[in-house]
Amino acid sequence: MLAVTTCKVQSRIQAELVEKYPMVTFQFCESMEEAEAYLSRADLFITYGEDVTPEHIKAAPLLKWIMVLSAGMDKMPFKEIEARKIMVTNARGIHAIPMAEYAIGMLLQTYRESKTIIEYEKAHKWGKSLRMNELTGRTMLIVGAGAIGQELGRLAKAFRIKTIGISRSGTKKEYMDVNGRVDDLDEYLSEADIVVSILPSTKETRYLFTESSFKKMKDDAIFLNMGRGDVVQDTVLMDALHQRQIAYAILDVFEQEPLPAAHPFWSMERVTVTPHHSGVSPQYQPRAFEIFKHNLDVFLNEEGDYQNVYDWNRGY
Amino acid sequence: MLAVTTCKVQSRIQAELVEKYPMVTFQFCESMEEAEAYLSRADLFITYGEDVTPEHIKAAPLLKWIMVLSAGMDKMPFKEIEARKIMVTNARGIHAIPMAEYAIGMLLQTYRESKTIIEYEKAHKWGKSLRMNELTGRTMLIVGAGAIGQELGRLAKAFRIKTIGISRSGTKKEYMDVNGRVDDLDEYLSEADIVVSILPSTKETRYLFTESSFKKMKDDAIFLNMGRGDVVQDTVLMDALHQRQIAYAILDVFEQEPLPAAHPFWSMERVTVTPHHSGVSPQYQPRAFEIFKHNLDVFLNEEGDYQNVYDWNRGY
């Protein structure tokens, strides 16, 4: 069995895989370009999911499984993979810890005026009279109450935050005080001090947040998007901010990434832009390969259940 | 009974006090200067504790009680108050929520490189490759495991942090995985990723952290001081940073406040200076006056126990 990586894998993890799975040949390539020579014999791709084209699928007639070390599947060649019934597993869930830390950190940074304090620090200015706000006791609408949303909900509960979890089904999710359906999103918007989108990019979520959504929000609400950028049109969000329908936007994801240097978001006073890094963590690969190893055991032993098998119909 | 304030009290709170306590005359002055005309008849001062001199005590022969809307008692005229057996109550504990939020926010800001990301944002730079660290799973040494330390410990546990609480007695404190005595502080320093000082300024805590303390710490440790500045000499901390005995210092309190504009801390790369604002919160006065009202009920009805009576011998 030949497993081909198309990205740099930490050397500690490479050594562990080679030792633990002598029946598997690992070809550790650091790019798809480098990997192309091995595709014709590959049973398994290990990729971040942004470099696989329909041609690569055709070039790999033995391919049975693609492990995507990420959660976003937007760039995967869906048709070719489904036609061949190739299993795709991903790293959904491992972003939960850094993304929940990102959200709490960015909210505290915003409520406690960190940008201004950092300016003061540069100017050697003792800005004691600056007003601060508290995160404690707020109401947080978590749009996308999956693994990441629930980890955020867990931390939010420690800050005595009321959590409203929104999911497709609206069923009871852990760490949510209230549960609602995506279709009923509008009903919950007016109650939230903080609206967090963790939605993937699917047909249903594209431009889910409309002009009318922002009109329903509190004028001191913070909108934080760490899901996918196309959940709201840039112009809609900019208008909502200009018209003070909401107070602040914390944006880690954008319709176009990298965010173009000329984009207005960069210099808007009540926007913080971060470079789609909410999921970045030194623990990223170790956690992703824990899922991979579990699935490889199932694959080799034909026993047990796979984790994180991607369902193209459901879209996650 | 005459109660004189020496600081601005929120109008909503003024109205509530006047309505609830018709038997008390409230003289709402916004400064000690303004209050001086009323001292000779005052039974009670309500102050932030930084404006009371021995002369003010002498000028108030009827004074029975001073409510300090703060926790720091460093500037109170101890001798005169004790000689007259005037009761002092303070607002110890109400800083717990904002200070715990400050600590978690600043640690996340540091681990997730917020200063650099804010620089990138200004330059419209998509800095995706920046390394991030996680707060989750660290070991936190909380030096001063009182009300604030325990609130921080509570949040830290949500981040799956191992908490070591240090107090004078070393007795078991809430949310602490390990409890130690101040006298044994040295034993715990080498284990901590994060060392938080929340100590008040007392004879025992002055310059408690020495050169040898920082040598014992991990070289990637973060030192966060939100207690009092004189727990460490500036030069000792600067040397520890220059010699890379620790990685970073987050400082909200200083030997001299406001921190002089020429002080090296302002521009040191691995230091963040904040203007003694960790306890600032819009909920500050509402929470402080909850304690005051409780104590006023005890005072008027001569029934029940006072909260937060200051003990000059213990020093808190």
Interface residues (C-beta under 8 A of the other chain):
Chain A: I97 P98 E101 Y102 I104 G105 L108 Q109 Y111 R112 S114 K115 I117 I118 Y120 E121 H124 K125 W126 G127 K128 L130 R131 M132 N133 E134 L135 T136 R154 L155 K157 A158 F159 E257 P258 L259 A261 A262 H263 W266 S267 T272 V273 T274 P275 H276 H277 V280 S281 P282 Q283
Chain B: I97 P98 E101 Y102 I104 G105 L108 Q109 Y111 R112 S114 K115 I117 I118 Y120 E121 H124 K125 W126 G127 K128 L130 R131 M132 N133 E134 L135 T136 R154 L155 K157 A158 F159 E257 P258 L259 A261 A262 H263 W266 S267 T272 V273 T274 P275 H276 H277 V280 S281 P282 Q283
